[in-house]
Amino acid sequence: MNNLLNKIVEDVGISEEYLRNTGQWNLIEALATRIVLECEGVAACNMHVSGFALGDLIKQHWGVK
């Protein structure tokens, strides 16, 4: 995941440092990755924007491979 997750975590008032110190960062990152992949799966149903598969654009936006 890219820095978007860091920003979202901070925006909702959770310290990334706290999450890392309590061992919860990996859980948050895994959850966010799963959500992105679910969205990618829905968007992969032949949806294209300017020649790019929408699902691929979603994964690229979030930094998920």
C-alpha positions, -999 to +999 in steps of 0.1 A: +000+000+000+012+035-006+010+066+015-028+069+010-033+045+038-011+065+061-032+096+053-065+079+058-053+065+092-043+099+103-075+115+090-096+092+112-074+101+142-054+069+146-016+073+149+004+052+125+030+050+153+004+036+177-007+010+151+029-001+145+038-002+182+008-023+190+013-046+161-019-036+145-005-019+114-002-052+095-039-060+102-049-025+090-028-029+058-041-064+051-077-052+056-072-022+033-055-044+007-084-069+008-109-040+003-089-027-027-088-061-043-125-066-038-131-032-055-107-042-083-126-074-088-159-056-092-144-030-115-127-057-136-160-066-153-150-051-186-149-015-173-123+006-191-113+042-189-091+057-216-080+022-226-070+011-191-089-015-171-106+003-142-096-025-118-059-019-127-063+018-122-078+012-087-048-010-077-023+014-091-039+043-072-036+024-040-002+009-047-015-027-046+001-053-069 
